[in-house]
Amino acid sequence: MPDDLDLEDALDDLHHDLGKYIALPLSLLPLGASQAALREALRRGLLETRRVGGACQGAEALWRGFLEEAPQARSRAGFAALEAAIAAALAWIPRLEDEAPLDEARARADLTAVRAAIRALMG
């Protein structure tokens, strides 16, 4: 039972810290924003996902922290879908540095899918 409670607490934290904040900058951006604004919103969502005081944690660090804290999550139904959603979101990081146009709809879908996948894993 303690493992289940620990996992539920870790999932609650992940939902709040990663699921909520990864897509927040994009959700505040008007549809059809400039590429520069889109790139900045993606950068903040992915690299400055959670701010506490003066410290920032990126999405990748939050994900790794969750995996270290709750390795038992890997055996839960829905983990593969969450892992895939995280991978799709993190795949935007290298795109922040290039000049190729970003697909706003795809970016929004990929980042918001993280929260949905966490909720599904929570059951």
N, C-alpha and C positions, 0 to 999 in steps of 0.2 A: 504493500500500500504506500509506503513512503516514496518509492520510485515513481508511482503514479502521481502523487501530489507534487513531487519535484518536477516532473515532466509538465504537469499542468501549469505550475508557476513559471517554468521556463517558456512555455508556449505563450502564456499571457504577456510576459516580458517581450518576447519576440514580436508578438502581434502589435504591441504598443510601440516598441522602439524601432522596429524595422518595417512592419506592415503599414503602420500609419505614416511614418515620416519619409519613406523612400519615394512615395508618389506625391507628397504634399506640395513641393515646389511646382510640379507640373499641374497639379489641380488648381493652383492659384494663377496660373498663366492663362490668358484668354486663348481660345482656339484661334489658330492661324497666326500665332505670334511669330516674330522674326526668328530666323535661324540662330542668331546670337542669343536671343532670350531663351529659346528652346535649349540650346547647348548649356547655358548657364543654369537653367532649372534642372537639367539632367545632372550636371556636375554637383550641384548642391544636394540633390536627392541621393546620389550614389556615393559621393565622397565626403559629404558633411551631413550624413543621414540623421544623426542624433547629436544634439548639442546639450551639454550639461555644464552650466557655468561657462568657462572659457574653453572647455575641451570639446572636440568633435570626434565622433566615431563614424567611419564609413560603413556602408552596407556590408562589404565583405568582412570587416572585422566583427560586426554584430552577428553575422551568420556563423563565422568560425567560433565565436564565443558561445553561441547557442549549442553548436555541435559538441563543444568541449563540456559544457554544463549538462547537457541532456543527450548523451549518446544513445540512450534507449529509444529515442524518437525514430531512429532508423528502422526499427522493427514495426512501427505503426503504419497501418494502411493509410495511404495518402502521402507518405514521405517522398516517394519518387516524384510525384507531381510537384511537391514543394521544391525539391531539389532542382527540378527542371525549370520552374518559375524563377528561382534565384539565379540559375545559370543564364537564363534569357535576359534578366535584368542586368546582371553584372557584365554581360557581353557588350553593353553600351559604353562601358568605361573606355576601351580603346578608341571608340568612335569620337570621344570628346576632343581628341587631339588632331584628328584629320579635318580636312575642309569639305569633305563630301556632304551633300545635303542630308539632313536627318529626316526620317519619316515620323512626323509628329504622332499620328494615329497609332503606329506600331510602338513607339516609345511609351505612350500613355497606356496602351494595352499591356505591354510587358511589365511595367512598373506596378500597375494596379493589380495585376495577376498575383503578385507576391502576397498581398493581403488576403485575397480570396483563397489562396492555397494554404496559408497559415490557418485561416478559419476552418477550412475543410479538415486539416489535420487535427484541429482542436475537437472536431466532432460536434 
